[in-house]
Amino acid sequence: MYNQLTGPKERSSEELTKQTNLWLDAIKRFRRNKLAMFGALIVFLLVFVAIFAPWITPAGYDETKYLEEAYAFPSMKHPLGVDPIGRDYFSRIVYGARISLMVGFLATGISSLVGIPLGALAGYLGGKADWFIMRLIEVISVIPPLLIAILFMTILGSGLQNVILAIVITGWINVCRLVRGQIFSLKERDFVIAARGLGAKSRRIIIQHLLPNSLGPIIVSMTLGIPTAIMIEAGLSFLGLGVNPPTPSWGQMINDGLGYMRFYWHLPLFPAIMVALTMLAFSFVGDGLRDALDPTMKI
C-alpha cells in the first residue's frame, strides 16, 4: 500500500525534474543561436524605449514646438529629423513603438485565449465539435486577414481597440490549428489513457496533461504571431484605418511621409525601417525558440 501511494508522487517528481532540465537545455540552445539573441536584444530595446518613452524623448509625440525647424534633416539636436508641422521625429518613432508593441502583444494574447481552448476542444473531443470549429476556420480563412481587418475597420471606424479586435478575428486561427494538431497527437498516449482510466475528467486531462505538453509549439506560434499583428496594424494605419491622429503609428507615418519622399527622404524611411526591424527581430526570436524547444535540433 505504501508503494502504491508514494509511487505516483515519485514519478511526478521525476517528471518535474526532467521537464525542468528540458527547459534549461532549451535556454542553452537559444543562447547559442546568434540570430535569435540578436532578435531578443532588439525586442528588449524596443520594449525598453516604449516603456520609458517620456524620459528618453525630448518632446511629446504631438508637441509642435519645433515648427521653425520643420522638415529638418537628422542632426545632433534631432537624431531623426523634424516632421512638417514641427514635431520631433525621434519622439514620434519611440511613441509609435508603444502602439506597435501594444497591438502585437494584446492582439496575439487575446487570439491565443480564443484559439487555445477551441483547438483543445476540437482535438480532444473530435466529432461534431471538431467539425464545427474546422468549418468555421475554413470559412474565415477564405478571405485574407488584412482584407477582413479592413472590412471590420470600415464598419466600426478607426481606433486602437478596433484595430486589436480586427486582428483577433483571424489571429486565433493559426494557434487553434496548432493546438488541435498537438492535442490530437497526444490524446492517445499512455499517460492520457492512464489518467482517463483513473477517472480524470476531460477538463483536467486537457489542462494538466495535454496543454503543458504542447506549451513549446504554442509559445513559438505566439511569438511568430506578434510580427503579423504589427504588420496588419501598420497596414491599416497606412490606409488611414488604424489609430486616430495625433497618436503616432509607424504605418501612418510612412503614409504621411510618402508625399515628401523625393525631397525629405527621412520622413517615410525611418518608420519603414522600424516596421521591418521589429518584424525581423520577432521572427528571429520565434525561429530561435522553435529550434531551441525541439531537442532534435543541433545549433
C-alpha positions as CSV (number, residue, x, y, z in Angstrom):
1,M,0.0,0.0,0.0
2,Y,2.8,2.4,0.8
3,N,4.4,1.9,-2.6
4,Q,1.1,2.4,-4.3
5,L,0.6,5.7,-2.5
6,T,4.1,7.0,-2.9
7,G,4.8,5.7,-6.4
8,P,2.9,8.4,-8.3
9,K,4.5,11.1,-6.2
10,E,7.9,9.8,-7.0
11,R,7.1,9.7,-10.7
12,S,5.7,13.2,-10.6
13,S,8.9,14.4,-9.0
14,E,11.0,12.7,-11.7
15,E,8.8,14.2,-14.4
16,L,9.1,17.7,-12.9
17,T,12.9,17.4,-12.8
18,K,13.0,16.1,-16.3
19,Q,10.8,18.9,-17.6
20,T,12.9,21.5,-15.8
21,N,16.1,20.1,-17.4
22,L,14.4,20.2,-20.8
23,W,13.6,23.9,-20.3
24,L,17.2,24.6,-19.2
25,D,18.5,22.8,-22.2
26,A,16.2,24.9,-24.4
27,I,17.5,28.1,-22.9
28,K,21.1,27.0,-23.6
29,R,20.3,26.1,-27.2
30,F,18.5,29.5,-27.6
31,R,21.5,31.4,-26.3
32,R,23.8,29.6,-28.8
33,N,21.7,30.9,-31.7
34,K,23.2,34.3,-32.6
35,L,20.3,35.5,-34.8
36,A,17.9,34.6,-32.0
37,M,19.9,36.5,-29.4
38,F,20.2,39.5,-31.8
39,G,16.4,39.4,-32.2
40,A,15.9,39.2,-28.5
41,L,18.2,42.2,-28.0
42,I,16.2,44.3,-30.5
43,V,12.9,43.3,-28.8
44,F,14.3,44.2,-25.4
45,L,15.4,47.6,-26.6
46,L,12.0,48.2,-28.2
47,V,10.2,47.3,-25.1
48,F,12.6,49.5,-23.0
49,V,12.1,52.6,-25.2
50,A,8.4,52.0,-25.3
51,I,8.1,51.9,-21.5
52,F,10.5,54.8,-20.8
53,A,9.4,57.0,-23.8
54,P,8.6,60.1,-21.7
55,W,12.1,60.0,-20.2
56,I,14.2,59.4,-23.3
57,T,12.4,61.7,-25.8
58,P,12.9,65.5,-26.0
59,A,9.2,66.2,-26.6
60,G,5.8,64.6,-26.6
61,Y,4.6,62.9,-29.7
62,D,2.1,65.7,-30.5
63,E,4.1,68.8,-29.4
64,T,4.8,71.1,-32.3
65,K,7.4,73.2,-30.6
66,Y,9.9,72.8,-33.4
67,L,7.8,74.5,-36.1
68,E,10.7,76.8,-37.2
69,E,12.7,73.7,-37.9
70,A,10.0,71.9,-39.9
71,Y,11.4,69.3,-42.4
72,A,14.8,69.4,-40.7
73,F,17.0,66.5,-41.6
74,P,18.6,64.3,-39.0
75,S,21.1,66.2,-36.8
76,M,22.6,66.1,-33.3
77,K,19.7,68.0,-32.0
78,H,17.1,65.9,-33.8
79,P,18.6,62.4,-34.5
80,L,15.7,61.5,-36.9
81,G,14.8,65.0,-38.0
82,V,11.6,67.0,-37.7
83,D,8.2,66.4,-39.4
84,P,6.3,69.0,-41.5
85,I,4.4,70.5,-38.5
86,G,7.4,70.8,-36.2
87,R,7.2,67.6,-34.2
88,D,10.4,65.8,-33.2
89,Y,10.5,62.7,-35.4
90,F,12.5,60.6,-32.9
91,S,9.8,61.2,-30.3
92,R,7.1,60.1,-32.6
93,I,9.1,57.0,-33.7
94,V,9.6,56.0,-30.0
95,Y,5.9,56.5,-29.1
96,G,5.0,54.7,-32.2
97,A,6.8,51.7,-30.8
98,R,4.3,51.7,-27.9
99,I,1.4,51.4,-30.3
100,S,3.0,48.6,-32.4
101,L,4.1,46.6,-29.4
102,M,0.8,47.1,-27.6
103,V,-1.1,45.9,-30.6
104,G,1.3,43.0,-31.2
105,F,1.2,41.7,-27.6
106,L,-2.5,42.3,-26.9
107,A,-3.8,41.0,-30.2
108,T,-1.7,37.9,-30.0
109,G,-2.6,37.3,-26.4
110,I,-6.3,37.6,-27.0
111,S,-6.1,35.5,-30.1
112,S,-4.4,32.8,-28.0
113,L,-7.1,33.0,-25.4
114,V,-9.6,32.3,-28.1
115,G,-7.6,29.8,-30.2
116,I,-6.1,27.6,-27.5
117,P,-9.5,26.5,-25.9
118,L,-11.1,26.0,-29.3
119,G,-8.2,24.0,-30.6
120,A,-8.1,21.9,-27.4
121,L,-11.8,21.1,-27.7
122,A,-11.6,20.2,-31.3
123,G,-8.5,18.0,-30.9
124,Y,-9.7,16.2,-27.7
125,L,-13.4,15.8,-28.3
126,G,-13.4,15.4,-32.1
127,G,-16.7,14.6,-33.7
128,K,-19.2,17.4,-34.1
129,A,-17.1,19.9,-32.1
130,D,-14.1,19.3,-34.3
131,W,-16.2,19.5,-37.5
132,F,-17.9,22.8,-36.5
133,I,-14.6,24.5,-35.4
134,M,-12.8,23.4,-38.6
135,R,-15.6,24.5,-40.9
136,L,-15.6,27.9,-39.1
137,I,-11.8,28.2,-39.7
138,E,-12.3,27.3,-43.4
139,V,-14.9,30.0,-43.9
140,I,-12.8,32.7,-42.3
141,S,-9.6,31.6,-44.0
142,V,-11.1,32.1,-47.4
143,I,-10.5,35.9,-47.1
144,P,-7.0,37.3,-46.4
145,P,-6.6,38.6,-42.9
146,L,-5.8,42.2,-44.0
147,L,-9.0,42.4,-46.1
148,I,-11.1,41.2,-43.2
149,A,-9.4,43.7,-40.9
150,I,-10.1,46.5,-43.5
151,L,-13.8,45.5,-43.7
152,F,-14.1,45.4,-39.9
153,M,-12.4,48.8,-39.5
154,T,-14.6,50.3,-42.3
155,I,-17.7,49.2,-40.5
156,L,-16.8,50.1,-36.9
157,G,-14.4,53.0,-37.6
158,S,-10.7,53.6,-36.6
159,G,-9.3,53.3,-33.2
160,L,-6.8,51.2,-31.2
161,Q,-9.4,48.9,-29.7
162,N,-11.0,48.2,-33.1
163,V,-7.6,47.5,-34.6
164,I,-6.9,44.9,-31.9
165,L,-10.4,43.3,-32.4
166,A,-9.9,43.3,-36.2
167,I,-6.6,41.4,-35.8
168,V,-8.1,38.9,-33.3
169,I,-10.9,38.0,-35.8
170,T,-8.4,36.0,-37.8
171,G,-5.4,35.8,-35.4
172,W,-6.8,32.9,-33.4
173,I,-6.9,30.5,-36.4
174,N,-3.2,29.5,-36.6
175,V,-2.9,28.8,-32.9
176,C,-6.2,26.9,-32.9
177,R,-5.0,24.7,-35.7
178,L,-1.7,24.1,-33.9
179,V,-3.3,23.2,-30.6
180,R,-5.8,20.9,-32.3
181,G,-3.0,19.0,-34.0
182,Q,-0.9,18.8,-30.8
183,I,-3.9,17.6,-28.7
184,F,-4.9,15.1,-31.4
185,S,-1.5,13.5,-31.5
186,L,-1.2,13.4,-27.7
187,K,-4.6,12.2,-26.5
188,E,-3.9,8.5,-27.2
189,R,-0.6,8.5,-25.4
190,D,-0.2,6.2,-22.4
191,F,-0.2,9.0,-19.8
192,V,-3.5,10.3,-21.1
193,I,-5.1,6.8,-21.2
194,A,-3.8,6.2,-17.6
195,A,-5.3,9.5,-16.4
196,R,-8.6,8.7,-18.1
197,G,-8.6,5.2,-16.6
198,L,-8.1,6.7,-13.1
199,G,-11.3,8.7,-13.6
200,A,-9.8,12.1,-14.5
201,K,-12.3,14.4,-16.2
202,S,-11.7,15.7,-19.7
203,R,-11.1,19.3,-18.4
204,R,-8.4,18.1,-16.0
205,I,-6.7,16.0,-18.7
206,I,-6.6,18.9,-21.1
207,I,-5.4,21.5,-18.6
208,Q,-3.0,19.4,-16.6
209,H,-1.7,16.9,-19.1
210,L,-2.2,17.8,-22.7
211,L,-1.7,21.6,-22.8
212,P,1.5,21.6,-20.8
213,N,3.0,19.1,-23.3
214,S,2.0,21.4,-26.1
215,L,3.5,24.5,-24.5
216,G,6.6,24.7,-26.6
217,P,4.8,24.9,-30.0
218,I,2.2,27.3,-28.5
219,I,5.0,29.7,-27.4
220,V,6.6,29.6,-30.8
221,S,3.2,30.3,-32.5
222,M,2.5,33.3,-30.2
223,T,6.0,34.7,-30.8
224,L,5.6,34.5,-34.6
225,G,2.1,35.9,-34.4
226,I,3.3,39.2,-32.9
227,P,5.0,40.5,-36.1
228,T,2.0,39.5,-38.1
229,A,-0.2,41.6,-35.9
230,I,2.2,44.5,-36.1
231,M,2.2,44.3,-39.8
232,I,-1.6,44.3,-40.1
233,E,-1.7,47.3,-37.7
234,A,0.9,49.2,-39.9
235,G,-1.1,48.3,-43.0
236,L,-4.4,49.6,-41.5
237,S,-2.7,52.8,-40.3
238,F,-1.1,53.3,-43.7
239,L,-4.6,53.2,-45.2
240,G,-5.9,55.6,-42.6
241,L,-8.0,53.0,-40.8
242,G,-5.8,52.4,-37.8
243,V,-5.2,54.5,-34.7
244,N,-6.5,58.1,-34.7
245,P,-4.1,61.0,-35.1
246,P,-2.2,62.6,-33.5
247,T,-1.4,59.2,-31.8
248,P,1.7,58.1,-33.8
249,S,1.7,54.8,-35.7
250,W,4.6,53.7,-37.9
251,G,2.2,52.8,-40.8
252,Q,0.5,56.2,-40.6
253,M,3.9,58.0,-40.5
254,I,5.0,56.1,-43.7
255,N,1.8,57.2,-45.5
256,D,2.3,60.8,-44.3
257,G,5.9,60.8,-45.4
258,L,5.4,59.4,-48.9
259,G,4.4,62.7,-50.3
260,Y,7.7,64.3,-49.2
261,M,9.9,61.3,-50.1
262,R,11.6,62.9,-53.1
263,F,13.0,65.8,-51.1
264,Y,12.7,64.7,-47.4
265,W,13.7,61.0,-47.6
266,H,13.9,60.6,-43.8
267,L,10.1,61.1,-43.3
268,P,9.0,57.7,-44.8
269,L,12.3,55.9,-44.3
270,F,12.7,55.8,-40.6
271,P,9.2,54.4,-39.7
272,A,9.6,51.8,-42.5
273,I,12.9,50.7,-41.1
274,M,11.3,50.3,-37.7
275,V,8.5,48.2,-39.0
276,A,11.0,46.0,-40.9
277,L,13.4,45.7,-38.0
278,T,10.7,44.9,-35.5
279,M,9.2,42.2,-37.6
280,L,12.6,40.7,-38.3
281,A,13.5,40.7,-34.6
282,F,10.4,38.8,-33.6
283,S,10.9,36.4,-36.5
284,F,14.4,35.7,-35.3
285,V,13.2,35.1,-31.8
286,G,10.4,32.8,-33.0
287,D,12.7,30.8,-35.2
288,G,15.2,30.6,-32.3
289,L,12.5,29.4,-29.9
290,R,11.3,26.8,-32.4
291,D,14.8,25.4,-32.7
292,A,15.5,25.6,-29.0
293,L,12.3,23.8,-28.0
294,D,13.0,21.0,-30.4
295,P,15.5,18.6,-28.7
296,T,16.4,17.1,-32.1
297,M,17.8,20.4,-33.4
298,K,21.6,20.9,-33.2
299,I,22.7,24.5,-33.0
